[in-house]
Structure formats: C-alpha cells, structure tokens
Amino acid sequence: MSTTKEAGDRGEAMTAEYLRGNGYEILASQFRCRFGEIDLIARRGGILCFVEVKLRSDRRFGLPRDFVTAAKQRRIRTTAAFYMTRHDPDLCARFDVAEVYDDETPPRIEYIENAFE
C-alpha cells in the first residue's frame, strides 16, 4: 500500500508524461514558495499552464475536480503570479486540472483546460 505522497507523486508523473505526449514542455514539478505549491508547470506555445493534479481511486465522494476548492484556487493563482514574476512574465497563463483515475486499467487522465480563472 502506498502513502498519499507516493500516490500523488505517481499521479503527477503520469500527468507529466501525458502532457509531454501532447506537446507540452514541463518547466517545474512540485513548485513551492511561501504562497503555496503547484503540482506541475508546463508550457505549450505561448501559454503557461499551472496544473493541479488530483488522483482518485474512489469516486464515491465526488469527482477529483470537486476537491479544487475556491481557497485552493486562490493559493494556486497567488503562487502562479509569484512564479511568473520570476520566470515567464510575458506568457499567457491558464489553470488546468488533471484528474487521474488509477482504479482503471490502464489508469486514465481526464485533462481539463481552463478549469478555473
């Protein structure tokens, strides 16, 4: 049985692989600063994508995207603004959610672009 951290890391690795396969460049993984954490930061063309990864093996309590609360979105936006001031201030930003369903074989990723603003 894996820990929550190990499961989260596995979901982020699967999502990074998915993004690379769809033409994204992974710029950062588990980016942390005093404002919060962003699971993945990727770029495709002139768009910088801040990706929240949610791995679930049980849907009884709702869809993974339902757990990206308004408070979590605020932390992600603030952390993204901090990142952009230091790295890519001229790119357009987008906030995406990757739902990783590991209860399926093979695991499935539902990728939601512009999941919140």
N, CA, C and O atoms as a Tinker XYZ file with bonds, in Angstrom:
   468  protein
     1  N      0.842000   -1.174000    0.000000    73     2
     2  CA     0.000000    0.000000    0.000000    64     1     3
     3  C      0.892000    1.243000    0.000000    63     2     4     5
     4  O      1.835000    1.333000    0.785000    81     3
     5  N      0.595000    2.187000   -0.870000    73     3     6
     6  CA     1.429000    3.375000   -0.958000    64     5     7
     7  C      0.861000    4.506000   -0.093000    63     6     8     9
     8  O     -0.326000    4.535000    0.232000    81     7
     9  N      1.739000    5.417000    0.260000    73     7    10
    10  CA     1.314000    6.579000    1.036000    64     9    11
    11  C      0.612000    7.573000    0.121000    63    10    12    13
    12  O      0.676000    7.461000   -1.103000    81    11
    13  N     -0.048000    8.533000    0.721000    73    11    14
    14  CA    -0.722000    9.579000   -0.050000    64    13    15
    15  C      0.292000   10.338000   -0.904000    63    14    16    17
    16  O      0.012000   10.655000   -2.060000    81    15
    17  N      1.463000   10.630000   -0.348000    73    15    18
    18  CA     2.514000   11.347000   -1.088000    64    17    19
    19  C      2.983000   10.531000   -2.280000    63    18    20    21
    20  O      3.143000   11.068000   -3.376000    81    19
    21  N      3.207000    9.228000   -2.075000    73    19    22
    22  CA     3.643000    8.370000   -3.177000    64    21    23
    23  C      2.580000    8.302000   -4.271000    63    22    24    25
    24  O      2.901000    8.341000   -5.459000    81    23
    25  N      1.325000    8.202000   -3.869000    73    23    26
    26  CA     0.235000    8.178000   -4.848000    64    25    27
    27  C      0.174000    9.494000   -5.614000    63    26    28    29
    28  O      0.003000    9.502000   -6.833000    81    27
    29  N      0.314000   10.604000   -4.895000    73    27    30
    30  CA     0.314000   11.912000   -5.542000    64    29    31
    31  C      1.460000   12.062000   -6.522000    63    30    32    33
    32  O      1.278000   12.570000   -7.628000    81    31
    33  N      2.642000   11.619000   -6.115000    73    31    34
    34  CA     3.813000   11.673000   -6.999000    64    33    35
    35  C      3.581000   10.827000   -8.249000    63    34    36    37
    36  O      3.964000   11.222000   -9.350000    81    35
    37  N      2.954000    9.665000   -8.076000    73    35    38
    38  CA     2.652000    8.788000   -9.209000    64    37    39
    39  C      1.678000    9.478000  -10.172000    63    38    40    41
    40  O      1.856000    9.418000  -11.389000    81    39
    41  N      0.656000   10.128000   -9.623000    73    39    42
    42  CA    -0.302000   10.852000  -10.456000    64    41    43
    43  C      0.352000   11.996000  -11.206000    63    42    44    45
    44  O      0.043000   12.227000  -12.375000    81    43
    45  N      1.257000   12.718000  -10.546000    73    43    46
    46  CA     1.961000   13.818000  -11.203000    64    45    47
    47  C      2.875000   13.303000  -12.309000    63    46    48    49
    48  O      2.973000   13.923000  -13.368000    81    47
    49  N      3.545000   12.173000  -12.077000    73    47    50
    50  CA     4.413000   11.592000  -13.105000    64    49    51
    51  C      3.590000   11.157000  -14.323000    63    50    52    53
    52  O      4.004000   11.383000  -15.460000    81    51
    53  N      2.436000   10.540000  -14.093000    73    51    54
    54  CA     1.570000   10.135000  -15.204000    64    53    55
    55  C      1.086000   11.351000  -15.980000    63    54    56    57
    56  O      1.032000   11.331000  -17.210000    81    55
    57  N      0.733000   12.411000  -15.255000    73    55    58
    58  CA     0.257000   13.623000  -15.910000    64    57    59
    59  C      1.370000   14.290000  -16.709000    63    58    60    61
    60  O      1.133000   14.760000  -17.822000    81    59
    61  N      2.580000   14.338000  -16.157000    73    59    62
    62  CA     3.713000   14.915000  -16.887000    64    61    63
    63  C      3.964000   14.154000  -18.189000    63    62    64    65
    64  O      4.223000   14.759000  -19.229000    81    63
    65  N      3.885000   12.833000  -18.121000    73    63    66
    66  CA     4.066000   12.011000  -19.317000    64    65    67
    67  C      2.960000   12.302000  -20.332000    63    66    68    69
    68  O      3.225000   12.423000  -21.528000    81    67
    69  N      1.734000   12.413000  -19.854000    73    67    70
    70  CA     0.597000   12.746000  -20.718000    64    69    71
    71  C      0.822000   14.096000  -21.408000    63    70    72    73
    72  O      0.614000   14.226000  -22.614000    81    71
    73  N      1.247000   15.094000  -20.635000    73    71    74
    74  CA     1.462000   16.425000  -21.196000    64    73    75
    75  C      2.579000   16.415000  -22.235000    63    74    76    77
    76  O      2.427000   16.993000  -23.311000    81    75
    77  N      3.690000   15.767000  -21.927000    73    75    78
    78  CA     4.782000   15.682000  -22.903000    64    77    79
    79  C      4.298000   15.039000  -24.204000    63    78    80    81
    80  O      4.658000   15.483000  -25.294000    81    79
    81  N      3.495000   14.011000  -24.084000    73    79    82
    82  CA     2.946000   13.332000  -25.255000    64    81    83
    83  C      1.999000   14.194000  -26.064000    63    82    84    85
    84  O      1.705000   13.894000  -27.221000    81    83
    85  N      1.519000   15.276000  -25.445000    73    83    86
    86  CA     0.612000   16.194000  -26.135000    64    85    87
    87  C      1.286000   17.525000  -26.454000    63    86    88    89
    88  O      0.613000   18.539000  -26.643000    81    87
    89  N      2.603000   17.518000  -26.514000    73    87    90
    90  CA     3.333000   18.687000  -26.982000    64    89    91
    91  C      3.670000   19.746000  -25.955000    63    90    92    93
    92  O      4.067000   20.851000  -26.326000    81    91
    93  N      3.524000   19.445000  -24.677000    73    91    94
    94  CA     3.868000   20.395000  -23.624000    64    93    95
    95  C      5.310000   20.187000  -23.182000    63    94    96    97
    96  O      5.839000   19.077000  -23.250000    81    95
    97  N      5.931000   21.258000  -22.734000    73    95    98
    98  CA     7.240000   21.189000  -22.098000    64    97    99
    99  C      7.015000   21.357000  -20.601000    63    98   100   101
   100  O      6.383000   22.325000  -20.179000    81    99
   101  N      7.516000   20.445000  -19.806000    73    99   102
   102  CA     7.380000   20.538000  -18.347000    64   101   103
   103  C      8.480000   21.468000  -17.836000    63   102   104   105
   104  O      9.665000   21.206000  -18.037000    81   103
   105  N      8.080000   22.552000  -17.176000    73   103   106
   106  CA     9.029000   23.534000  -16.656000    64   105   107
   107  C      9.345000   23.307000  -15.183000    63   106   108   109
   108  O     10.462000   23.572000  -14.737000    81   107
   109  N      8.370000   22.820000  -14.430000    73   107   110
   110  CA     8.580000   22.603000  -12.998000    64   109   111
   111  C      7.601000   21.557000  -12.497000    63   110   112   113
   112  O      6.496000   21.401000  -13.017000    81   111
   113  N      8.041000   20.850000  -11.476000    73   111   114
   114  CA     7.204000   19.877000  -10.788000    64   113   115
   115  C      7.279000   20.180000   -9.301000    63   114   116   117
   116  O      8.363000   20.402000   -8.761000    81   115
   117  N      6.142000   20.190000   -8.648000    73   115   118
   118  CA     6.052000   20.480000   -7.214000    64   117   119
   119  C      6.739000   21.811000   -6.879000    63   118   120   121
   120  O      7.550000   21.896000   -5.957000    81   119
   121  N      6.393000   22.839000   -7.648000    73   119   122
   122  CA     6.943000   24.167000   -7.394000    64   121   123
   123  C      6.367000   24.692000   -6.084000    63   122   124   125
   124  O      5.151000   24.726000   -5.895000    81   123
   125  N      7.260000   25.101000   -5.182000    73   123   126
   126  CA     6.834000   25.600000   -3.869000    64   125   127
   127  C      7.425000   26.973000   -3.625000    63   126   128   129
   128  O      8.551000   27.272000   -4.022000    81   127
   129  N      6.638000   27.789000   -2.968000    73   127   130
   130  CA     7.107000   29.076000   -2.461000    64   129   131
   131  C      6.281000   29.374000   -1.211000    63   130   132   133
   132  O      5.482000   28.543000   -0.779000    81   131
   133  N      6.469000   30.528000   -0.648000    73   131   134
   134  CA     5.765000   30.852000    0.606000    64   133   135
   135  C      4.250000   30.939000    0.440000    63   134   136   137
   136  O      3.514000   30.901000    1.426000    81   135
   137  N      3.783000   31.056000   -0.802000    73   135   138
   138  CA     2.348000   31.206000   -1.035000    64   137   139
   139  C      1.627000   29.872000   -1.226000    63   138   140   141
   140  O      0.416000   29.781000   -1.023000    81   139
   141  N      2.368000   28.847000   -1.613000    73   139   142
   142  CA     1.726000   27.564000   -1.846000    64   141   143
   143  C      2.542000   26.675000   -2.762000    63   142   144   145
   144  O      3.741000   26.884000   -2.943000    81   143
   145  N      1.885000   25.685000   -3.335000    73   143   146
   146  CA     2.526000   24.720000   -4.223000    64   145   147
   147  C      1.691000   24.541000   -5.478000    63   146   148   149
   148  O      0.462000   24.581000   -5.442000    81   147
   149  N      2.387000   24.344000   -6.584000    73   147   150
   150  CA     1.742000   23.991000   -7.852000    64   149   151
   151  C      2.329000   22.662000   -8.284000    63   150   152   153
   152  O      3.548000   22.498000   -8.334000    81   151
   153  N      1.454000   21.711000   -8.597000    73   151   154
   154  CA     1.909000   20.365000   -8.924000    64   153   155
   155  C      2.804000   20.345000  -10.156000    63   154   156   157
   156  O      3.920000   19.828000  -10.106000    81   155
   157  N      2.318000   20.907000  -11.264000    73   155   158
   158  CA     3.096000   20.938000  -12.498000    64   157   159
   159  C      2.948000   22.304000  -13.162000    63   158   160   161
   160  O      1.880000   22.916000  -13.137000    81   159
   161  N      4.044000   22.761000  -13.752000    73   159   162
   162  CA     4.004000   23.966000  -14.572000    64   161   163
   163  C      4.521000   23.547000  -15.935000    63   162   164   165
   164  O      5.626000   23.018000  -16.059000    81   163
   165  N      3.707000   23.790000  -16.962000    73   163   166
   166  CA     4.047000   23.355000  -18.311000    64   165   167
   167  C      3.826000   24.506000  -19.286000    63   166   168   169
   168  O      3.104000   25.462000  -19.000000    81   167
   169  N      4.464000   24.386000  -20.436000    73   167   170
   170  CA     4.290000   25.411000  -21.472000    64   169   171
   171  C      4.057000   24.716000  -22.803000    63   170   172   173
   172  O      4.695000   23.718000  -23.139000    81   171
   173  N      3.124000   25.280000  -23.540000    73   171   174
   174  CA     2.907000   24.867000  -24.933000    64   173   175
   175  C      2.641000   26.137000  -25.705000    63   174   176   177
   176  O      1.663000   26.843000  -25.459000    81   175
   177  N      3.527000   26.417000  -26.642000    73   175   178
   178  CA     3.413000   27.675000  -27.383000    64   177   179
   179  C      3.601000   28.835000  -26.424000    63   178   180   181
   180  O      4.524000   28.830000  -25.609000    81   179
   181  N      2.737000   29.817000  -26.517000    73   179   182
   182  CA     2.836000   30.990000  -25.662000    64   181   183
   183  C      1.973000   30.914000  -24.419000    63   182   184   185
   184  O      1.683000   31.935000  -23.796000    81   183
   185  N      1.555000   29.695000  -24.049000    73   183   186
   186  CA     0.681000   29.537000  -22.884000    64   185   187
   187  C      1.406000   28.789000  -21.780000    63   186   188   189
   188  O      1.973000   27.718000  -21.995000    81   187
   189  N      1.372000   29.373000  -20.602000    73   187   190
   190  CA     1.944000   28.772000  -19.406000    64   189   191
   191  C      0.796000   28.120000  -18.641000    63   190   192   193
   192  O     -0.174000   28.793000  -18.294000    81   191
   193  N      0.896000   26.834000  -18.378000    73   191   194
   194  CA    -0.181000   26.082000  -17.737000    64   193   195
   195  C      0.218000   25.695000  -16.321000    63   194   196   197
   196  O      1.245000   25.053000  -16.102000    81   195
   197  N     -0.598000   26.090000  -15.381000    73   195   198
   198  CA    -0.421000   25.713000  -13.983000    64   197   199
   199  C     -1.409000   24.587000  -13.720000    63   198   200   201
   200  O     -2.623000   24.783000  -13.775000    81   199
   201  N     -0.876000   23.412000  -13.434000    73   199   202
   202  CA    -1.691000   22.200000  -13.412000    64   201   203
   203  C     -1.814000   21.657000  -11.990000    63   202   204   205
   204  O     -0.814000   21.386000  -11.324000    81   203
   205  N     -3.044000   21.505000  -11.546000    73   203   206
   206  CA    -3.342000   20.841000  -10.281000    64   205   207
   207  C     -3.717000   19.400000  -10.617000    63   206   208   209
   208  O     -4.641000   19.164000  -11.396000    81   207
   209  N     -3.006000   18.440000  -10.036000    73   207   210
   210  CA    -3.237000   17.020000  -10.307000    64   209   211
   211  C     -4.028000   16.429000   -9.145000    63   210   212   213
   212  O     -3.660000   16.590000   -7.981000    81   211
   213  N     -5.103000   15.751000   -9.474000    73   211   214
   214  CA    -5.928000   15.082000   -8.465000    64   213   215
   215  C     -6.072000   13.618000   -8.842000    63   214   216   217
   216  O     -6.692000   13.288000   -9.852000    81   215
   217  N     -5.497000   12.741000   -8.023000    73   215   218
   218  CA    -5.565000   11.306000   -8.252000    64   217   219
   219  C     -6.639000   10.717000   -7.343000    63   218   220   221
   220  O     -6.682000   11.009000   -6.148000    81   219
   221  N     -7.492000    9.901000   -7.911000    73   219   222
   222  CA    -8.547000    9.261000   -7.135000    64   221   223
   223  C     -8.706000    7.815000   -7.578000    63   222   224   225
   224  O     -8.605000    7.488000   -8.760000    81   223
   225  N     -8.953000    6.973000   -6.611000    73   223   226
   226  CA    -9.281000    5.586000   -6.929000    64   225   227
   227  C    -10.692000    5.259000   -6.453000    63   226   228   229
   228  O    -11.158000    4.127000   -6.589000    81   227
   229  N    -11.353000    6.244000   -5.904000    73   227   230
   230  CA   -12.708000    6.047000   -5.391000    64   229   231
   231  C    -13.512000    7.315000   -5.679000    63   230   232   233
   232  O    -13.157000    8.400000   -5.219000    81   231
   233  N    -14.584000    7.170000   -6.433000    73   231   234
   234  CA   -15.386000    8.336000   -6.825000    64   233   235
   235  C    -16.650000    8.521000   -5.977000    63   234   236   237
   236  O    -17.522000    9.319000   -6.319000    81   235
   237  N    -16.738000    7.787000   -4.886000    73   235   238
   238  CA   -17.937000    7.882000   -4.047000    64   237   239
   239  C    -18.143000    9.284000   -3.484000    63   238   240   241
   240  O    -19.272000    9.687000   -3.204000    81   239
   241  N    -17.053000   10.023000   -3.319000    73   239   242
   242  CA   -17.147000   11.333000   -2.680000    64   241   243
   243  C    -17.127000   12.479000   -3.682000    63   242   244   245
   244  O    -17.006000   13.639000   -3.287000    81   243
   245  N    -17.241000   12.176000   -4.970000    73   243   246
   246  CA   -17.275000   13.208000   -5.994000    64   245   247
   247  C    -16.106000   13.095000   -6.954000    63   246   248   249
   248  O    -15.209000   12.267000   -6.795000    81   247
   249  N    -16.152000   13.955000   -7.950000    73   247   250
   250  CA   -15.095000   13.990000   -8.954000    64   249   251
   251  C    -13.850000   14.667000   -8.387000    63   250   252   253
   252  O    -13.957000   15.526000   -7.512000    81   251
   253  N    -12.688000   14.292000   -8.872000    73   251   254
   254  CA   -11.456000   14.921000   -8.381000    64   253   255
   255  C    -11.487000   16.443000   -8.482000    63   254   256   257
   256  O    -11.008000   17.129000   -7.579000    81   255
   257  N    -12.040000   16.978000   -9.557000    73   255   258
   258  CA   -12.081000   18.442000   -9.743000    64   257   259
   259  C    -12.862000   19.136000   -8.627000    63   258   260   261
   260  O    -12.634000   20.314000   -8.351000    81   259
   261  N    -13.777000   18.414000   -7.988000    73   259   262
   262  CA   -14.565000   18.998000   -6.904000    64   261   263
   263  C    -13.700000   19.343000   -5.688000    63   262   264   265
   264  O    -14.110000   20.123000   -4.828000    81   263
   265  N    -12.505000   18.758000   -5.625000    73   263   266
   266  CA   -11.623000   18.994000   -4.479000    64   265   267
   267  C    -10.656000   20.160000   -4.703000    63   266   268   269
   268  O     -9.814000   20.445000   -3.851000    81   267
   269  N    -10.780000   20.828000   -5.849000    73   267   270
   270  CA   -10.012000   22.051000   -6.093000    64   269   271
   271  C    -10.931000   23.199000   -5.670000    63   270   272   273
   272  O    -11.608000   23.818000   -6.491000    81   271
   273  N    -10.930000   23.455000   -4.387000    73   271   274
   274  CA   -11.852000   24.426000   -3.780000    64   273   275
   275  C    -11.474000   25.861000   -4.145000    63   274   276   277
   276  O    -10.410000   26.109000   -4.712000    81   275
   277  N    -12.348000   26.784000   -3.818000    73   275   278
   278  CA   -12.070000   28.208000   -4.058000    64   277   279
   279  C    -10.809000   28.646000   -3.325000    63   278   280   281
   280  O    -10.017000   29.419000   -3.866000    81   279
   281  N    -10.612000   28.162000   -2.102000    73   279   282
   282  CA    -9.405000   28.515000   -1.342000    64   281   283
   283  C     -8.157000   27.956000   -2.033000    63   282   284   285
   284  O     -7.137000   28.641000   -2.110000    81   283
   285  N     -8.229000   26.730000   -2.531000    73   283   286
   286  CA    -7.105000   26.121000   -3.243000    64   285   287
   287  C     -6.815000   26.903000   -4.524000    63   286   288   289
   288  O     -5.656000   27.134000   -4.866000    81   287
   289  N     -7.857000   27.303000   -5.219000    73   287   290
   290  CA    -7.682000   28.094000   -6.442000    64   289   291
   291  C     -6.984000   29.417000   -6.138000    63   290   292   293
   292  O     -6.113000   29.839000   -6.899000    81   291
   293  N     -7.348000   30.075000   -5.048000    73   291   294
   294  CA    -6.691000   31.334000   -4.664000    64   293   295
   295  C     -5.207000   31.115000   -4.403000    63   294   296   297
   296  O     -4.376000   31.908000   -4.846000    81   295
   297  N     -4.869000   30.051000   -3.691000    73   295   298
   298  CA    -3.458000   29.755000   -3.413000    64   297   299
   299  C     -2.687000   29.473000   -4.701000    63   298   300   301
   300  O     -1.551000   29.920000   -4.860000    81   299
   301  N     -3.299000   28.741000   -5.607000    73   299   302
   302  CA    -2.649000   28.428000   -6.879000    64   301   303
   303  C     -2.443000   29.707000   -7.693000    63   302   304   305
   304  O     -1.368000   29.909000   -8.258000    81   303
   305  N     -3.451000   30.564000   -7.759000    73   303   306
   306  CA    -3.313000   31.826000   -8.508000    64   305   307
   307  C     -2.197000   32.693000   -7.932000    63   306   308   309
   308  O     -1.405000   33.262000   -8.683000    81   307
   309  N     -2.130000   32.797000   -6.615000    73   307   310
   310  CA    -1.092000   33.612000   -5.970000    64   309   311
   311  C      0.286000   33.026000   -6.222000    63   310   312   313
   312  O      1.231000   33.759000   -6.512000    81   311
   313  N      0.407000   31.710000   -6.114000    73   311   314
   314  CA     1.680000   31.039000   -6.368000    64   313   315
   315  C      2.078000   31.197000   -7.833000    63   314   316   317
   316  O      3.252000   31.409000   -8.134000    81   315
   317  N      1.124000   31.098000   -8.732000    73   315   318
   318  CA     1.398000   31.277000  -10.164000    64   317   319
   319  C      1.897000   32.693000  -10.451000    63   318   320   321
   320  O      2.836000   32.873000  -11.227000    81   319
   321  N      1.274000   33.694000   -9.832000    73   319   322
   322  CA     1.716000   35.076000  -10.027000    64   321   323
   323  C      3.157000   35.248000   -9.558000    63   322   324   325
   324  O      3.951000   35.919000  -10.217000    81   323
   325  N      3.491000   34.649000   -8.434000    73   323   326
   326  CA     4.859000   34.692000   -7.918000    64   325   327
   327  C      5.819000   34.048000   -8.921000    63   326   328   329
   328  O      6.870000   34.612000   -9.225000    81   327
   329  N      5.459000   32.876000   -9.430000    73   327   330
   330  CA     6.301000   32.178000  -10.407000    64   329   331
   331  C      6.518000   33.048000  -11.644000    63   330   332   333
   332  O      7.641000   33.180000  -12.131000    81   331
   333  N      5.452000   33.630000  -12.139000    73   331   334
   334  CA     5.541000   34.403000  -13.379000    64   333   335
   335  C      6.414000   35.651000  -13.228000    63   334   336   337
   336  O      7.092000   36.039000  -14.179000    81   335
   337  N      6.412000   36.274000  -12.072000    73   335   338
   338  CA     7.259000   37.455000  -11.900000    64   337   339
   339  C      8.735000   37.094000  -12.000000    63   338   340   341
   340  O      9.561000   37.954000  -12.306000    81   339
   341  N      9.073000   35.854000  -11.750000    73   339   342
   342  CA    10.465000   35.436000  -11.767000    64   341   343
   343  C     10.883000   34.634000  -12.993000    63   342   344   345
   344  O     12.075000   34.452000  -13.238000    81   343
   345  N      9.916000   34.156000  -13.760000    73   343   346
   346  CA    10.276000   33.273000  -14.867000    64   345   347
   347  C      9.746000   33.712000  -16.225000    63   346   348   349
   348  O     10.539000   34.020000  -17.114000    81   347
   349  N      8.459000   33.751000  -16.408000    73   347   350
   350  CA     7.870000   33.979000  -17.728000    64   349   351
   351  C      6.746000   35.015000  -17.669000    63   350   352   353
   352  O      5.588000   34.680000  -17.918000    81   351
   353  N      7.072000   36.261000  -17.343000    73   351   354
   354  CA     6.007000   37.253000  -17.134000    64   353   355
   355  C      5.219000   37.625000  -18.387000    63   354   356   357
   356  O      4.124000   38.177000  -18.279000    81   355
   357  N      5.757000   37.332000  -19.578000    73   355   358
   358  CA     5.083000   37.745000  -20.808000    64   357   359
   359  C      4.171000   36.683000  -21.414000    63   358   360   361
   360  O      3.502000   36.942000  -22.415000    81   359
   361  N      4.136000   35.503000  -20.824000    73   359   362
   362  CA     3.274000   34.449000  -21.352000    64   361   363
   363  C      1.862000   34.575000  -20.793000    63   362   364   365
   364  O      1.658000   35.125000  -19.711000    81   363
   365  N      0.903000   34.065000  -21.535000    73   363   366
   366  CA    -0.471000   33.977000  -21.039000    64   365   367
   367  C     -0.544000   32.791000  -20.086000    63   366   368   369
   368  O      0.105000   31.769000  -20.306000    81   367
   369  N     -1.326000   32.930000  -19.040000    73   367   370
   370  CA    -1.451000   31.861000  -18.046000    64   369   371
   371  C     -2.804000   31.172000  -18.157000    63   370   372   373
   372  O     -3.809000   31.774000  -18.534000    81   371
   373  N     -2.791000   29.890000  -17.814000    73   371   374
   374  CA    -4.014000   29.104000  -17.800000    64   373   375
   375  C     -3.935000   28.155000  -16.611000    63   374   376   377
   376  O     -2.856000   27.678000  -16.259000    81   375
   377  N     -5.078000   27.886000  -15.996000    73   375   378
   378  CA    -5.140000   26.993000  -14.836000    64   377   379
   379  C     -5.923000   25.745000  -15.221000    63   378   380   381
   380  O     -7.110000   25.808000  -15.543000    81   379
   381  N     -5.231000   24.611000  -15.181000    73   379   382
   382  CA    -5.813000   23.344000  -15.607000    64   381   383
   383  C     -5.881000   22.374000  -14.425000    63   382   384   385
   384  O     -5.167000   22.523000  -13.434000    81   383
   385  N     -6.750000   21.390000  -14.557000    73   383   386
   386  CA    -6.838000   20.306000  -13.574000    64   385   387
   387  C     -6.712000   18.986000  -14.319000    63   386   388   389
   388  O     -7.378000   18.762000  -15.330000    81   387
   389  N     -5.849000   18.115000  -13.805000    73   387   390
   390  CA    -5.705000   16.771000  -14.353000    64   389   391
   391  C     -6.312000   15.792000  -13.358000    63   390   392   393
   392  O     -5.839000   15.659000  -12.229000    81   391
   393  N     -7.357000   15.114000  -13.791000    73   391   394
   394  CA    -7.984000   14.079000  -12.962000    64   393   395
   395  C     -7.369000   12.738000  -13.371000    63   394   396   397
   396  O     -7.495000   12.312000  -14.519000    81   395
   397  N     -6.712000   12.088000  -12.429000    73   395   398
   398  CA    -6.075000   10.802000  -12.707000    64   397   399
   399  C     -6.894000    9.726000  -12.001000    63   398   400   401
   400  O     -7.035000    9.727000  -10.779000    81   399
   401  N     -7.429000    8.807000  -12.805000    73   399   402
   402  CA    -8.234000    7.710000  -12.263000    64   401   403
   403  C     -7.378000    6.450000  -12.277000    63   402   404   405
   404  O     -7.212000    5.814000  -13.318000    81   403
   405  N     -6.836000    6.095000  -11.115000    73   403   406
   406  CA    -5.956000    4.929000  -11.065000    64   405   407
   407  C     -6.690000    3.639000  -10.721000    63   406   408   409
   408  O     -6.065000    2.599000  -10.515000    81   407
   409  N     -8.011000    3.708000  -10.660000    73   407   410
   410  CA    -8.791000    2.493000  -10.426000    64   409   411
   411  C     -9.148000    1.805000  -11.738000    63   410   412   413
   412  O     -9.860000    0.801000  -11.738000    81   411
   413  N     -8.659000    2.337000  -12.853000    73   411   414
   414  CA    -8.905000    1.759000  -14.168000    64   413   415
   415  C     -7.597000    1.185000  -14.707000    63   414   416   417
   416  O     -6.514000    1.622000  -14.317000    81   415
   417  N     -7.702000    0.218000  -15.593000    73   415   418
   418  CA    -6.524000   -0.374000  -16.208000    64   417   419
   419  C     -6.621000   -0.188000  -17.710000    63   418   420   421
   420  O     -7.526000   -0.746000  -18.331000    81   419
   421  N     -5.726000    0.574000  -18.316000    73   419   422
   422  CA    -4.694000    1.384000  -17.664000    64   421   423
   423  C     -5.321000    2.611000  -17.003000    63   422   424   425
   424  O     -6.466000    2.960000  -17.290000    81   423
   425  N     -4.562000    3.263000  -16.115000    73   423   426
   426  CA    -5.083000    4.489000  -15.494000    64   425   427
   427  C     -5.446000    5.511000  -16.571000    63   426   428   429
   428  O     -4.810000    5.574000  -17.623000    81   427
   429  N     -6.474000    6.304000  -16.294000    73   427   430
   430  CA    -6.984000    7.272000  -17.267000    64   429   431
   431  C     -6.799000    8.681000  -16.725000    63   430   432   433
   432  O     -6.953000    8.926000  -15.528000    81   431
   433  N     -6.466000    9.607000  -17.629000    73   431   434
   434  CA    -6.333000   11.014000  -17.262000    64   433   435
   435  C     -7.399000   11.805000  -17.989000    63   434   436   437
   436  O     -7.512000   11.739000  -19.213000    81   435
   437  N     -8.168000   12.542000  -17.239000    73   435   438
   438  CA    -9.143000   13.487000  -17.786000    64   437   439
   439  C     -8.525000   14.869000  -17.580000    63   438   440   441
   440  O     -8.403000   15.331000  -16.446000    81   439
   441  N     -8.134000   15.531000  -18.674000    73   439   442
   442  CA    -7.417000   16.801000  -18.579000    64   441   443
   443  C     -8.381000   17.944000  -18.879000    63   442   444   445
   444  O     -8.980000   17.997000  -19.953000    81   443
   445  N     -8.522000   18.855000  -17.921000    73   443   446
   446  CA    -9.483000   19.956000  -18.046000    64   445   447
   447  C     -8.711000   21.261000  -18.177000    63   446   448   449
   448  O     -8.114000   21.745000  -17.216000    81   447
   449  N     -8.733000   21.829000  -19.395000    73   447   450
   450  CA    -8.091000   23.118000  -19.624000    64   449   451
   451  C     -9.000000   24.224000  -19.105000    63   450   452   453
   452  O    -10.224000   24.096000  -19.124000    81   451
   453  N     -8.389000   25.310000  -18.640000    73   451   454
   454  CA    -9.155000   26.457000  -18.129000    64   453   455
   455  C    -10.160000   26.022000  -17.069000    63   454   456   457
   456  O    -11.320000   26.433000  -17.097000    81   455
   457  N     -9.717000   25.203000  -16.150000    73   455   458
   458  CA   -10.621000   24.675000  -15.117000    64   457   459
   459  C    -11.120000   25.772000  -14.189000    63   458   460   461
   460  O    -12.212000   25.667000  -13.630000    81   459
   461  N    -10.325000   26.825000  -14.023000    73   459   462
   462  CA   -10.741000   27.997000  -13.255000    64   461   463
   463  C     -9.904000   29.177000  -13.698000    63   462   464   465
   464  O     -8.872000   29.015000  -14.350000    81   463
   465  N    -10.356000   30.368000  -13.338000    73   463   466
   466  CA    -9.633000   31.584000  -13.742000    64   465   467
   467  C     -8.954000   32.223000  -12.568000    63   466   468
   468  O     -8.299000   33.254000  -12.719000    81   467
